[in-house]
Amino acid sequence: MLPKMQFGVMQRGVFEWHDDMRARFEELMEQARLLNGLGYDSGLTHEIFRR
């Protein structure tokens, strides 16, 4: 029997230097909770800050 296939999502955060990081983080967490509820097995994120 083959192992179960797993699915994940890569979230990308590109933010301006002056963005409200607390608000952006909460948005990413809200997306992660939604993905979890949809049954995804994993989630990754990274952030880029632009000046």
N, C-alpha and C positions, 0 to 999 in steps of 0.2 A: 504494500500500500504506500502511495506517495505521501509525503508530509503535506500538511495543510498550507496552501498559499496564503501569504500575508500581504496586506496592502497598507501603505503609509502615505503621508502627504508632507511635502516640504513647504513650509510657510516662508515667505520672503518679506522682510521688513526693510524698506528704504525710507529713511526719515531725514528731514531737514534738521540741521544742528539745533535750531530753536524750538523744535516740536515739543509738545507736552509728552514726555516719555511715559509718565504714569498712565495717561489716556491711551497711548499707542500700545503699551504692554497689556492693558485690560482688553483692548480690541483683539490682540493676538490670543489672549487666554479665552475670550469668548468664542473665537473661531476654533480653538483646540477643543473646547467643551462640545461644540457642535459636531466636530469630526468624531470625537469619542462616542457621542450619542448615535452617530450614523454607523458605528461599528468598525472604524478604521483601527488597525493594530498598532500604529505608531505615528508619531508626528515629530518633525524636526523644524527648527527655526534658526534664522540668523538675521542679524541686523547690520545695516550699512548706514552710517551717518555722513551726511553731506554738509559741507559748509557753503 
